[in-house]
Amino acid sequence: MIIDFYQNKNVFITGSTGFLGKVVLFKFLYALPNLNKIYILIRNKSGSSVIERFKKDIIDSPCFDKLREIHQNNFD
């Protein structure tokens, strides 16, 4: 039922660099393969750019190891 609801939908997530935000983002990416797009809001913080925070807090996070394993070179 949830998979059908989110099919071809766009989702906007705030707080995606925090603990719960990473879990929510992971769950969307892992469990809902038919999402159209996921938009995340990341702001500059303490001298780090948005790109640096995205790479450090999301791409390199161990939370996404399962997705990294599944998608291998296509994860980035």
N, CA, C and O atoms as a Tripos MOL2 file, in Angstrom:
@<TRIPOS>MOLECULE
protein
  304   303    76     0     0
PROTEIN
NO_CHARGES

@<TRIPOS>ATOM
      1 N           0.8160   -1.1880    0.0000 N.3       1 MET1
      2 CA          0.0000    0.0000    0.0000 C.3       1 MET1
      3 C           0.8710    1.2690    0.0000 C.2       1 MET1
      4 O           0.5930    2.2110   -0.7420 O.2       1 MET1
      5 N           1.9080    1.2910    0.8190 N.am      2 ILE2
      6 CA          2.8210    2.4360    0.8690 C.3       2 ILE2
      7 C           3.6000    2.5470   -0.4410 C.2       2 ILE2
      8 O           3.8030    3.6450   -0.9590 O.2       2 ILE2
      9 N           4.0280    1.4160   -0.9650 N.am      3 ILE3
     10 CA          4.7730    1.4180   -2.2270 C.3       3 ILE3
     11 C           3.9100    2.0000   -3.3420 C.2       3 ILE3
     12 O           4.3990    2.7710   -4.1680 O.2       3 ILE3
     13 N           2.6370    1.6360   -3.3700 N.am      4 ASP4
     14 CA          1.7280    2.1680   -4.3890 C.3       4 ASP4
     15 C           1.5250    3.6670   -4.2260 C.2       4 ASP4
     16 O           1.4750    4.3990   -5.2140 O.2       4 ASP4
     17 N           1.4070    4.1280   -2.9760 N.am      5 PHE5
     18 CA          1.1890    5.5480   -2.7280 C.3       5 PHE5
     19 C           2.3480    6.3970   -3.2490 C.2       5 PHE5
     20 O           2.1280    7.4530   -3.8430 O.2       5 PHE5
     21 N           3.5760    5.9400   -3.0290 N.am      6 TYR6
     22 CA          4.7550    6.7230   -3.4140 C.3       6 TYR6
     23 C           5.2180    6.4930   -4.8540 C.2       6 TYR6
     24 O           6.1890    7.1120   -5.2910 O.2       6 TYR6
     25 N           4.5560    5.6330   -5.5820 N.am      7 GLN7
     26 CA          4.9720    5.3620   -6.9570 C.3       7 GLN7
     27 C           4.9110    6.6330   -7.7980 C.2       7 GLN7
     28 O           3.8830    7.3080   -7.8580 O.2       7 GLN7
     29 N           6.0320    6.9440   -8.4460 N.am      8 ASN8
     30 CA          6.1940    8.1140   -9.3240 C.3       8 ASN8
     31 C           5.9610    9.4500   -8.6230 C.2       8 ASN8
     32 O           5.6090   10.4340   -9.2750 O.2       8 ASN8
     33 N           6.1510    9.4990   -7.3130 N.am      9 LYS9
     34 CA          5.9920   10.7380   -6.5510 C.3       9 LYS9
     35 C           7.3540   11.3750   -6.3090 C.2       9 LYS9
     36 O           8.3860   10.7090   -6.3800 O.2       9 LYS9
     37 N           7.3410   12.6720   -6.0240 N.am     10 ASN10
     38 CA          8.5220   13.4010   -5.5980 C.3      10 ASN10
     39 C           8.4280   13.6030   -4.0920 C.2      10 ASN10
     40 O           7.3430   13.8350   -3.5600 O.2      10 ASN10
     41 N           9.5640   13.5140   -3.4030 N.am     11 VAL11
     42 CA          9.6070   13.6570   -1.9510 C.3      11 VAL11
     43 C          10.6370   14.7260   -1.5990 C.2      11 VAL11
     44 O          11.7080   14.7880   -2.2040 O.2      11 VAL11
     45 N          10.3090   15.5690   -0.6160 N.am     12 PHE12
     46 CA         11.2190   16.6070   -0.1330 C.3      12 PHE12
     47 C          11.5320   16.3090    1.3290 C.2      12 PHE12
     48 O          10.6210   16.2050    2.1510 O.2      12 PHE12
     49 N          12.8250   16.1720    1.6600 N.am     13 ILE13
     50 CA         13.2440   15.8310    3.0150 C.3      13 ILE13
     51 C          14.1440   16.9350    3.5580 C.2      13 ILE13
     52 O          15.1040   17.3450    2.9050 O.2      13 ILE13
     53 N          13.8260   17.4080    4.7510 N.am     14 THR14
     54 CA         14.7090   18.3390    5.4500 C.3      14 THR14
     55 C          15.3850   17.5630    6.5720 C.2      14 THR14
     56 O          14.8700   16.5400    7.0240 O.2      14 THR14
     57 N          16.5190   18.0420    7.0130 N.am     15 GLY15
     58 CA         17.2250   17.3800    8.1050 C.3      15 GLY15
     59 C          17.8950   16.0840    7.7020 C.2      15 GLY15
     60 O          18.1310   15.2230    8.5490 O.2      15 GLY15
     61 N          18.2020   15.9290    6.4400 N.am     16 SER16
     62 CA         18.7370   14.6600    5.9460 C.3      16 SER16
     63 C          20.1720   14.3730    6.3950 C.2      16 SER16
     64 O          20.6490   13.2510    6.2240 O.2      16 SER16
     65 N          20.8640   15.3520    6.9610 N.am     17 THR17
     66 CA         22.2230   15.1000    7.4460 C.3      17 THR17
     67 C          22.2200   14.6840    8.9170 C.2      17 THR17
     68 O          23.2630   14.3070    9.4520 O.2      17 THR17
     69 N          21.0750   14.7470    9.5660 N.am     18 GLY18
     70 CA         20.9630   14.3140   10.9560 C.3      18 GLY18
     71 C          20.7170   12.8220   11.0510 C.2      18 GLY18
     72 O          20.5390   12.1490   10.0350 O.2      18 GLY18
     73 N          20.7080   12.3050   12.2730 N.am     19 PHE19
     74 CA         20.5600   10.8610   12.4920 C.3      19 PHE19
     75 C          19.2540   10.3270   11.9100 C.2      19 PHE19
     76 O          19.2740    9.3930   11.1090 O.2      19 PHE19
     77 N          18.1290   10.9020   12.2970 N.am     20 LEU20
     78 CA         16.8430   10.4150   11.8010 C.3      20 LEU20
     79 C          16.6600   10.7060   10.3150 C.2      20 LEU20
     80 O          16.0630    9.9080    9.5930 O.2      20 LEU20
     81 N          17.1650   11.8330    9.8650 N.am     21 GLY21
     82 CA         17.0640   12.1700    8.4460 C.3      21 GLY21
     83 C          17.7680   11.1590    7.5670 C.2      21 GLY21
     84 O          17.2790   10.8210    6.4890 O.2      21 GLY21
     85 N          18.9160   10.6730    8.0200 N.am     22 LYS22
     86 CA         19.6470    9.6540    7.2590 C.3      22 LYS22
     87 C          18.8510    8.3580    7.1940 C.2      22 LYS22
     88 O          18.8040    7.6950    6.1580 O.2      22 LYS22
     89 N          18.2280    8.0080    8.3130 N.am     23 VAL23
     90 CA         17.4250    6.7740    8.3560 C.3      23 VAL23
     91 C          16.2280    6.8930    7.4150 C.2      23 VAL23
     92 O          15.9290    5.9540    6.6770 O.2      23 VAL23
     93 N          15.5450    8.0280    7.4310 N.am     24 VAL24
     94 CA         14.3960    8.2370    6.5480 C.3      24 VAL24
     95 C          14.8440    8.2020    5.0860 C.2      24 VAL24
     96 O          14.2050    7.5560    4.2550 O.2      24 VAL24
     97 N          15.9320    8.8900    4.7730 N.am     25 LEU25
     98 CA         16.4520    8.9010    3.4100 C.3      25 LEU25
     99 C          16.8250    7.4930    2.9620 C.2      25 LEU25
    100 O          16.4980    7.0920    1.8450 O.2      25 LEU25
    101 N          17.5060    6.7400    3.8240 N.am     26 PHE26
    102 CA         17.8650    5.3600    3.4990 C.3      26 PHE26
    103 C          16.6130    4.5350    3.2110 C.2      26 PHE26
    104 O          16.5600    3.7990    2.2250 O.2      26 PHE26
    105 N          15.6130    4.6610    4.0710 N.am     27 LYS27
    106 CA         14.3950    3.8600    3.9080 C.3      27 LYS27
    107 C          13.6940    4.1900    2.5920 C.2      27 LYS27
    108 O          13.2310    3.2860    1.8950 O.2      27 LYS27
    109 N          13.6120    5.4690    2.2480 N.am     28 PHE28
    110 CA         13.0210    5.8400    0.9660 C.3      28 PHE28
    111 C          13.8040    5.2260   -0.1890 C.2      28 PHE28
    112 O          13.2100    4.6580   -1.1060 O.2      28 PHE28
    113 N          15.1160    5.3340   -0.1530 N.am     29 LEU29
    114 CA         15.9500    4.8170   -1.2430 C.3      29 LEU29
    115 C          15.9130    3.2920   -1.3280 C.2      29 LEU29
    116 O          15.9440    2.7250   -2.4200 O.2      29 LEU29
    117 N          15.8490    2.6420   -0.1870 N.am     30 TYR30
    118 CA         15.9160    1.1790   -0.1450 C.3      30 TYR30
    119 C          14.5590    0.5270   -0.4320 C.2      30 TYR30
    120 O          14.4720   -0.4280   -1.2040 O.2      30 TYR30
    121 N          13.5110    1.0500    0.1950 N.am     31 ALA31
    122 CA         12.2220    0.3620    0.1580 C.3      31 ALA31
    123 C          11.2630    0.8610   -0.9200 C.2      31 ALA31
    124 O          10.2800    0.1890   -1.2310 O.2      31 ALA31
    125 N          11.5380    2.0270   -1.4880 N.am     32 LEU32
    126 CA         10.6050    2.5980   -2.4620 C.3      32 LEU32
    127 C          11.3130    2.8540   -3.7970 C.2      32 LEU32
    128 O          11.6360    3.9970   -4.1190 O.2      32 LEU32
    129 N          11.5460    1.8170   -4.5520 N.am     33 PRO33
    130 CA         12.3250    1.9600   -5.7880 C.3      33 PRO33
    131 C          11.6160    2.7360   -6.8900 C.2      33 PRO33
    132 O          12.2610    3.1540   -7.8520 O.2      33 PRO33
    133 N          10.3090    2.9390   -6.7780 N.am     34 ASN34
    134 CA          9.5740    3.6170   -7.8440 C.3      34 ASN34
    135 C           9.3180    5.0940   -7.5720 C.2      34 ASN34
    136 O           8.4490    5.7000   -8.1990 O.2      34 ASN34
    137 N          10.0670    5.6720   -6.6440 N.am     35 LEU35
    138 CA          9.9720    7.1100   -6.4310 C.3      35 LEU35
    139 C          10.4880    7.8350   -7.6640 C.2      35 LEU35
    140 O          11.4270    7.3760   -8.3130 O.2      35 LEU35
    141 N           9.8830    8.9490   -7.9800 N.am     36 ASN36
    142 CA         10.3550    9.7310   -9.1180 C.3      36 ASN36
    143 C          11.6480   10.4570   -8.7460 C.2      36 ASN36
    144 O          12.6840   10.2530   -9.3780 O.2      36 ASN36
    145 N          11.5800   11.3180   -7.7030 N.am     37 LYS37
    146 CA         12.7610   12.0610   -7.2550 C.3      37 LYS37
    147 C          12.6940   12.2750   -5.7520 C.2      37 LYS37
    148 O          11.6180   12.3290   -5.1560 O.2      37 LYS37
    149 N          13.8730   12.3940   -5.1590 N.am     38 ILE38
    150 CA         13.9810   12.7770   -3.7570 C.3      38 ILE38
    151 C          14.7970   14.0560   -3.7130 C.2      38 ILE38
    152 O          15.9340   14.0950   -4.1850 O.2      38 ILE38
    153 N          14.2200   15.0890   -3.1500 N.am     39 TYR39
    154 CA         14.9100   16.3600   -2.9520 C.3      39 TYR39
    155 C          15.2860   16.4480   -1.4800 C.2      39 TYR39
    156 O          14.4710   16.1420   -0.6090 O.2      39 TYR39
    157 N          16.5230   16.8660   -1.1980 N.am     40 ILE40
    158 CA         16.9330   17.0550    0.1850 C.3      40 ILE40
    159 C          17.4410   18.4810    0.3660 C.2      40 ILE40
    160 O          18.0760   19.0550   -0.5190 O.2      40 ILE40
    161 N          17.1430   19.0310    1.5290 N.am     41 LEU41
    162 CA         17.5830   20.3800    1.8560 C.3      41 LEU41
    163 C          18.7820   20.2770    2.7860 C.2      41 LEU41
    164 O          18.6900   19.7040    3.8720 O.2      41 LEU41
    165 N          19.9080   20.8370    2.3510 N.am     42 ILE42
    166 CA         21.1220   20.8850    3.1670 C.3      42 ILE42
    167 C          21.5940   22.3220    3.1720 C.2      42 ILE42
    168 O          21.6500   22.9690    2.1260 O.2      42 ILE42
    169 N          21.9300   22.8190    4.3380 N.am     43 ARG43
    170 CA         22.4080   24.1980    4.4360 C.3      43 ARG43
    171 C          23.8910   24.2170    4.7770 C.2      43 ARG43
    172 O          24.4390   23.2370    5.2810 O.2      43 ARG43
    173 N          24.5320   25.3480    4.4930 N.am     44 ASN44
    174 CA         25.9210   25.5300    4.9220 C.3      44 ASN44
    175 C          25.9600   25.4960    6.4420 C.2      44 ASN44
    176 O          25.0120   25.9170    7.1050 O.2      44 ASN44
    177 N          27.0540   24.9950    6.9860 N.am     45 LYS45
    178 CA         27.1760   24.9550    8.4370 C.3      45 LYS45
    179 C          28.6430   25.0110    8.8190 C.2      45 LYS45
    180 O          29.4620   24.2570    8.2930 O.2      45 LYS45
    181 N          28.9590   25.8830    9.7120 N.am     46 SER46
    182 CA         30.2930   26.0290   10.3140 C.3      46 SER46
    183 C          31.4440   25.8460    9.3230 C.2      46 SER46
    184 O          32.3160   24.9990    9.5170 O.2      46 SER46
    185 N          31.4320   26.6400    8.2760 N.am     47 GLY47
    186 CA         32.5470   26.6310    7.3410 C.3      47 GLY47
    187 C          32.5270   25.5200    6.3180 C.2      47 GLY47
    188 O          33.4380   25.4430    5.4940 O.2      47 GLY47
    189 N          31.5270   24.6540    6.3340 N.am     48 SER48
    190 CA         31.4230   23.5790    5.3490 C.3      48 SER48
    191 C          30.3840   23.9530    4.3000 C.2      48 SER48
    192 O          29.3020   24.4420    4.6250 O.2      48 SER48
    193 N          30.7230   23.7200    3.0620 N.am     49 SER49
    194 CA         29.7660   23.9950    1.9940 C.3      49 SER49
    195 C          28.7170   22.8820    1.9410 C.2      49 SER49
    196 O          28.8660   21.8400    2.5790 O.2      49 SER49
    197 N          27.6760   23.1180    1.1840 N.am     50 VAL50
    198 CA         26.6170   22.1230    1.0170 C.3      50 VAL50
    199 C          27.1910   20.8450    0.3930 C.2      50 VAL50
    200 O          26.8640   19.7410    0.8280 O.2      50 VAL50
    201 N          28.0290   20.9920   -0.6070 N.am     51 ILE51
    202 CA         28.6310   19.8320   -1.2780 C.3      51 ILE51
    203 C          29.4820   19.0220   -0.3010 C.2      51 ILE51
    204 O          29.4080   17.7940   -0.2840 O.2      51 ILE51
    205 N          30.2840   19.7010    0.5080 N.am     52 GLU52
    206 CA         31.1160   19.0120    1.4970 C.3      52 GLU52
    207 C          30.2570   18.2690    2.5140 C.2      52 GLU52
    208 O          30.5650   17.1320    2.8710 O.2      52 GLU52
    209 N          29.1910   18.8970    2.9770 N.am     53 ARG53
    210 CA         28.3090   18.2500    3.9470 C.3      53 ARG53
    211 C          27.5850   17.0660    3.3150 C.2      53 ARG53
    212 O          27.4140   16.0330    3.9620 O.2      53 ARG53
    213 N          27.1600   17.2000    2.0680 N.am     54 PHE54
    214 CA         26.4930   16.0950    1.3800 C.3      54 PHE54
    215 C          27.4290   14.8990    1.2770 C.2      54 PHE54
    216 O          27.0440   13.7670    1.5690 O.2      54 PHE54
    217 N          28.6550   15.1630    0.8610 N.am     55 LYS55
    218 CA         29.6250   14.0650    0.7250 C.3      55 LYS55
    219 C          29.9380   13.4350    2.0740 C.2      55 LYS55
    220 O          29.9120   12.2110    2.2060 O.2      55 LYS55
    221 N          30.2330   14.2560    3.0780 N.am     56 LYS56
    222 CA         30.6330   13.7370    4.3930 C.3      56 LYS56
    223 C          29.4730   13.0830    5.1410 C.2      56 LYS56
    224 O          29.6260   11.9910    5.6880 O.2      56 LYS56
    225 N          28.3210   13.7410    5.1680 N.am     57 ASP57
    226 CA         27.2210   13.2840    6.0090 C.3      57 ASP57
    227 C          26.2950   12.2830    5.3410 C.2      57 ASP57
    228 O          25.5750   11.5610    6.0310 O.2      57 ASP57
    229 N          26.2950   12.2230    4.0210 N.am     58 ILE58
    230 CA         25.3820   11.3000    3.3460 C.3      58 ILE58
    231 C          26.1470   10.2680    2.5250 C.2      58 ILE58
    232 O          26.0420    9.0700    2.7880 O.2      58 ILE58
    233 N          26.9090   10.7140    1.5420 N.am     59 ILE59
    234 CA         27.6010    9.7650    0.6650 C.3      59 ILE59
    235 C          28.5530    8.8520    1.4430 C.2      59 ILE59
    236 O          28.5700    7.6440    1.2090 O.2      59 ILE59
    237 N          29.3430    9.4090    2.3640 N.am     60 ASP60
    238 CA         30.3270    8.6210    3.1040 C.3      60 ASP60
    239 C          29.7800    8.0020    4.3860 C.2      60 ASP60
    240 O          30.5300    7.3420    5.1060 O.2      60 ASP60
    241 N          28.5030    8.1930    4.6930 N.am     61 SER61
    242 CA         27.9270    7.6940    5.9370 C.3      61 SER61
    243 C          27.7740    6.1750    5.9230 C.2      61 SER61
    244 O          27.3390    5.6050    4.9220 O.2      61 SER61
    245 N          28.1300    5.5160    7.0260 N.am     62 PRO62
    246 CA         27.9440    4.0610    7.1100 C.3      62 PRO62
    247 C          26.4760    3.6500    7.0440 C.2      62 PRO62
    248 O          26.1730    2.4860    6.7810 O.2      62 PRO62
    249 N          25.5780    4.5770    7.2760 N.am     63 CYS63
    250 CA         24.1430    4.3010    7.1980 C.3      63 CYS63
    251 C          23.7610    3.7800    5.8080 C.2      63 CYS63
    252 O          22.8080    3.0130    5.6680 O.2      63 CYS63
    253 N          24.4970    4.1920    4.8020 N.am     64 PHE64
    254 CA         24.1700    3.8340    3.4290 C.3      64 PHE64
    255 C          25.0340    2.6890    2.8820 C.2      64 PHE64
    256 O          25.0660    2.4660    1.6720 O.2      64 PHE64
    257 N          25.7260    1.9710    3.7560 N.am     65 ASP65
    258 CA         26.5830    0.8650    3.3220 C.3      65 ASP65
    259 C          25.8070   -0.1960    2.5470 C.2      65 ASP65
    260 O          26.3070   -0.7280    1.5560 O.2      65 ASP65
    261 N          24.5950   -0.5050    2.9900 N.am     66 LYS66
    262 CA         23.7850   -1.5160    2.3050 C.3      66 LYS66
    263 C          23.4690   -1.0730    0.8720 C.2      66 LYS66
    264 O          23.5410   -1.8790   -0.0550 O.2      66 LYS66
    265 N          23.1240    0.1910    0.6900 N.am     67 LEU67
    266 CA         22.8600    0.7030   -0.6560 C.3      67 LEU67
    267 C          24.1260    0.7360   -1.4930 C.2      67 LEU67
    268 O          24.1020    0.4470   -2.6890 O.2      67 LEU67
    269 N          25.2350    1.0920   -0.8490 N.am     68 ARG68
    270 CA         26.5300    1.1260   -1.5390 C.3      68 ARG68
    271 C          26.8840   -0.2790   -2.0290 C.2      68 ARG68
    272 O          27.4180   -0.4440   -3.1260 O.2      68 ARG68
    273 N          26.5860   -1.2830   -1.2110 N.am     69 GLU69
    274 CA         26.8530   -2.6820   -1.5660 C.3      69 GLU69
    275 C          25.9660   -3.1250   -2.7340 C.2      69 GLU69
    276 O          26.4310   -3.8200   -3.6370 O.2      69 GLU69
    277 N          24.7120   -2.7310   -2.7150 N.am     70 ILE70
    278 CA         23.7690   -3.1160   -3.7670 C.3      70 ILE70
    279 C          24.1050   -2.4430   -5.0910 C.2      70 ILE70
    280 O          24.1250   -3.0960   -6.1340 O.2      70 ILE70
    281 N          24.3690   -1.1350   -5.0530 N.am     71 HIS71
    282 CA         24.5550   -0.3600   -6.2900 C.3      71 HIS71
    283 C          26.0120   -0.2060   -6.7080 C.2      71 HIS71
    284 O          26.2900    0.2710   -7.8080 O.2      71 HIS71
    285 N          26.9300   -0.5950   -5.8580 N.am     72 GLN72
    286 CA         28.3690   -0.5550   -6.1080 C.3      72 GLN72
    287 C          28.8230    0.7660   -6.7400 C.2      72 GLN72
    288 O          28.7050    1.8120   -6.1010 O.2      72 GLN72
    289 N          29.3240    0.7500   -7.9450 N.am     73 ASN73
    290 CA         29.8860    1.9650   -8.5610 C.3      73 ASN73
    291 C          28.8360    3.0160   -8.9120 C.2      73 ASN73
    292 O          29.1810    4.1760   -9.1340 O.2      73 ASN73
    293 N          27.5670    2.6320   -8.9640 N.am     74 ASN74
    294 CA         26.5110    3.5810   -9.3210 C.3      74 ASN74
    295 C          25.9550    4.3190   -8.1170 C.2      74 ASN74
    296 O          25.0670    5.1570   -8.2740 O.2      74 ASN74
    297 N          26.4530    4.0330   -6.9170 N.am     75 PHE75
    298 CA         25.9180    4.6740   -5.7090 C.3      75 PHE75
    299 C          26.1450    6.1680   -5.7090 C.2      75 PHE75
    300 O          25.2330    6.9300   -5.3890 O.2      75 PHE75
    301 N          27.3440    6.6040   -6.0630 N.am     76 ASP76
    302 CA         27.6400    8.0410   -6.0450 C.3      76 ASP76
    303 C          26.7790    8.7660   -7.0480 C.2      76 ASP76
    304 O          26.8820    9.9860   -7.1820 O.2      76 ASP76
@<TRIPOS>BOND
     1     1     2 1
     2     2     3 1
     3     3     4 2
     4     3     5 am
     5     5     6 1
     6     6     7 1
     7     7     8 2
     8     7     9 am
     9     9    10 1
    10    10    11 1
    11    11    12 2
    12    11    13 am
    13    13    14 1
    14    14    15 1
    15    15    16 2
    16    15    17 am
    17    17    18 1
    18    18    19 1
    19    19    20 2
    20    19    21 am
    21    21    22 1
    22    22    23 1
    23    23    24 2
    24    23    25 am
    25    25    26 1
    26    26    27 1
    27    27    28 2
    28    27    29 am
    29    29    30 1
    30    30    31 1
    31    31    32 2
    32    31    33 am
    33    33    34 1
    34    34    35 1
    35    35    36 2
    36    35    37 am
    37    37    38 1
    38    38    39 1
    39    39    40 2
    40    39    41 am
    41    41    42 1
    42    42    43 1
    43    43    44 2
    44    43    45 am
    45    45    46 1
    46    46    47 1
    47    47    48 2
    48    47    49 am
    49    49    50 1
    50    50    51 1
    51    51    52 2
    52    51    53 am
    53    53    54 1
    54    54    55 1
    55    55    56 2
    56    55    57 am
    57    57    58 1
    58    58    59 1
    59    59    60 2
    60    59    61 am
    61    61    62 1
    62    62    63 1
    63    63    64 2
    64    63    65 am
    65    65    66 1
    66    66    67 1
    67    67    68 2
    68    67    69 am
    69    69    70 1
    70    70    71 1
    71    71    72 2
    72    71    73 am
    73    73    74 1
    74    74    75 1
    75    75    76 2
    76    75    77 am
    77    77    78 1
    78    78    79 1
    79    79    80 2
    80    79    81 am
    81    81    82 1
    82    82    83 1
    83    83    84 2
    84    83    85 am
    85    85    86 1
    86    86    87 1
    87    87    88 2
    88    87    89 am
    89    89    90 1
    90    90    91 1
    91    91    92 2
    92    91    93 am
    93    93    94 1
    94    94    95 1
    95    95    96 2
    96    95    97 am
    97    97    98 1
    98    98    99 1
    99    99   100 2
   100    99   101 am
   101   101   102 1
   102   102   103 1
   103   103   104 2
   104   103   105 am
   105   105   106 1
   106   106   107 1
   107   107   108 2
   108   107   109 am
   109   109   110 1
   110   110   111 1
   111   111   112 2
   112   111   113 am
   113   113   114 1
   114   114   115 1
   115   115   116 2
   116   115   117 am
   117   117   118 1
   118   118   119 1
   119   119   120 2
   120   119   121 am
   121   121   122 1
   122   122   123 1
   123   123   124 2
   124   123   125 am
   125   125   126 1
   126   126   127 1
   127   127   128 2
   128   127   129 am
   129   129   130 1
   130   130   131 1
   131   131   132 2
   132   131   133 am
   133   133   134 1
   134   134   135 1
   135   135   136 2
   136   135   137 am
   137   137   138 1
   138   138   139 1
   139   139   140 2
   140   139   141 am
   141   141   142 1
   142   142   143 1
   143   143   144 2
   144   143   145 am
   145   145   146 1
   146   146   147 1
   147   147   148 2
   148   147   149 am
   149   149   150 1
   150   150   151 1
   151   151   152 2
   152   151   153 am
   153   153   154 1
   154   154   155 1
   155   155   156 2
   156   155   157 am
   157   157   158 1
   158   158   159 1
   159   159   160 2
   160   159   161 am
   161   161   162 1
   162   162   163 1
   163   163   164 2
   164   163   165 am
   165   165   166 1
   166   166   167 1
   167   167   168 2
   168   167   169 am
   169   169   170 1
   170   170   171 1
   171   171   172 2
   172   171   173 am
   173   173   174 1
   174   174   175 1
   175   175   176 2
   176   175   177 am
   177   177   178 1
   178   178   179 1
   179   179   180 2
   180   179   181 am
   181   181   182 1
   182   182   183 1
   183   183   184 2
   184   183   185 am
   185   185   186 1
   186   186   187 1
   187   187   188 2
   188   187   189 am
   189   189   190 1
   190   190   191 1
   191   191   192 2
   192   191   193 am
   193   193   194 1
   194   194   195 1
   195   195   196 2
   196   195   197 am
   197   197   198 1
   198   198   199 1
   199   199   200 2
   200   199   201 am
   201   201   202 1
   202   202   203 1
   203   203   204 2
   204   203   205 am
   205   205   206 1
   206   206   207 1
   207   207   208 2
   208   207   209 am
   209   209   210 1
   210   210   211 1
   211   211   212 2
   212   211   213 am
   213   213   214 1
   214   214   215 1
   215   215   216 2
   216   215   217 am
   217   217   218 1
   218   218   219 1
   219   219   220 2
   220   219   221 am
   221   221   222 1
   222   222   223 1
   223   223   224 2
   224   223   225 am
   225   225   226 1
   226   226   227 1
   227   227   228 2
   228   227   229 am
   229   229   230 1
   230   230   231 1
   231   231   232 2
   232   231   233 am
   233   233   234 1
   234   234   235 1
   235   235   236 2
   236   235   237 am
   237   237   238 1
   238   238   239 1
   239   239   240 2
   240   239   241 am
   241   241   242 1
   242   242   243 1
   243   243   244 2
   244   243   245 am
   245   245   246 1
   246   246   247 1
   247   247   248 2
   248   247   249 am
   249   249   250 1
   250   250   251 1
   251   251   252 2
   252   251   253 am
   253   253   254 1
   254   254   255 1
   255   255   256 2
   256   255   257 am
   257   257   258 1
   258   258   259 1
   259   259   260 2
   260   259   261 am
   261   261   262 1
   262   262   263 1
   263   263   264 2
   264   263   265 am
   265   265   266 1
   266   266   267 1
   267   267   268 2
   268   267   269 am
   269   269   270 1
   270   270   271 1
   271   271   272 2
   272   271   273 am
   273   273   274 1
   274   274   275 1
   275   275   276 2
   276   275   277 am
   277   277   278 1
   278   278   279 1
   279   279   280 2
   280   279   281 am
   281   281   282 1
   282   282   283 1
   283   283   284 2
   284   283   285 am
   285   285   286 1
   286   286   287 1
   287   287   288 2
   288   287   289 am
   289   289   290 1
   290   290   291 1
   291   291   292 2
   292   291   293 am
   293   293   294 1
   294   294   295 1
   295   295   296 2
   296   295   297 am
   297   297   298 1
   298   298   299 1
   299   299   300 2
   300   299   301 am
   301   301   302 1
   302   302   303 1
   303   303   304 2
@<TRIPOS>SUBSTRUCTURE
     1 MET1         2 RESIDUE 1 A MET
     2 ILE2         6 RESIDUE 1 A ILE
     3 ILE3        10 RESIDUE 1 A ILE
     4 ASP4        14 RESIDUE 1 A ASP
     5 PHE5        18 RESIDUE 1 A PHE
     6 TYR6        22 RESIDUE 1 A TYR
     7 GLN7        26 RESIDUE 1 A GLN
     8 ASN8        30 RESIDUE 1 A ASN
     9 LYS9        34 RESIDUE 1 A LYS
    10 ASN10       38 RESIDUE 1 A ASN
    11 VAL11       42 RESIDUE 1 A VAL
    12 PHE12       46 RESIDUE 1 A PHE
    13 ILE13       50 RESIDUE 1 A ILE
    14 THR14       54 RESIDUE 1 A THR
    15 GLY15       58 RESIDUE 1 A GLY
    16 SER16       62 RESIDUE 1 A SER
    17 THR17       66 RESIDUE 1 A THR
    18 GLY18       70 RESIDUE 1 A GLY
    19 PHE19       74 RESIDUE 1 A PHE
    20 LEU20       78 RESIDUE 1 A LEU
    21 GLY21       82 RESIDUE 1 A GLY
    22 LYS22       86 RESIDUE 1 A LYS
    23 VAL23       90 RESIDUE 1 A VAL
    24 VAL24       94 RESIDUE 1 A VAL
    25 LEU25       98 RESIDUE 1 A LEU
    26 PHE26      102 RESIDUE 1 A PHE
    27 LYS27      106 RESIDUE 1 A LYS
    28 PHE28      110 RESIDUE 1 A PHE
    29 LEU29      114 RESIDUE 1 A LEU
    30 TYR30      118 RESIDUE 1 A TYR
    31 ALA31      122 RESIDUE 1 A ALA
    32 LEU32      126 RESIDUE 1 A LEU
    33 PRO33      130 RESIDUE 1 A PRO
    34 ASN34      134 RESIDUE 1 A ASN
    35 LEU35      138 RESIDUE 1 A LEU
    36 ASN36      142 RESIDUE 1 A ASN
    37 LYS37      146 RESIDUE 1 A LYS
    38 ILE38      150 RESIDUE 1 A ILE
    39 TYR39      154 RESIDUE 1 A TYR
    40 ILE40      158 RESIDUE 1 A ILE
    41 LEU41      162 RESIDUE 1 A LEU
    42 ILE42      166 RESIDUE 1 A ILE
    43 ARG43      170 RESIDUE 1 A ARG
    44 ASN44      174 RESIDUE 1 A ASN
    45 LYS45      178 RESIDUE 1 A LYS
    46 SER46      182 RESIDUE 1 A SER
    47 GLY47      186 RESIDUE 1 A GLY
    48 SER48      190 RESIDUE 1 A SER
    49 SER49      194 RESIDUE 1 A SER
    50 VAL50      198 RESIDUE 1 A VAL
    51 ILE51      202 RESIDUE 1 A ILE
    52 GLU52      206 RESIDUE 1 A GLU
    53 ARG53      210 RESIDUE 1 A ARG
    54 PHE54      214 RESIDUE 1 A PHE
    55 LYS55      218 RESIDUE 1 A LYS
    56 LYS56      222 RESIDUE 1 A LYS
    57 ASP57      226 RESIDUE 1 A ASP
    58 ILE58      230 RESIDUE 1 A ILE
    59 ILE59      234 RESIDUE 1 A ILE
    60 ASP60      238 RESIDUE 1 A ASP
    61 SER61      242 RESIDUE 1 A SER
    62 PRO62      246 RESIDUE 1 A PRO
    63 CYS63      250 RESIDUE 1 A CYS
    64 PHE64      254 RESIDUE 1 A PHE
    65 ASP65      258 RESIDUE 1 A ASP
    66 LYS66      262 RESIDUE 1 A LYS
    67 LEU67      266 RESIDUE 1 A LEU
    68 ARG68      270 RESIDUE 1 A ARG
    69 GLU69      274 RESIDUE 1 A GLU
    70 ILE70      278 RESIDUE 1 A ILE
    71 HIS71      282 RESIDUE 1 A HIS
    72 GLN72      286 RESIDUE 1 A GLN
    73 ASN73      290 RESIDUE 1 A ASN
    74 ASN74      294 RESIDUE 1 A ASN
    75 PHE75      298 RESIDUE 1 A PHE
    76 ASP76      302 RESIDUE 1 A ASP
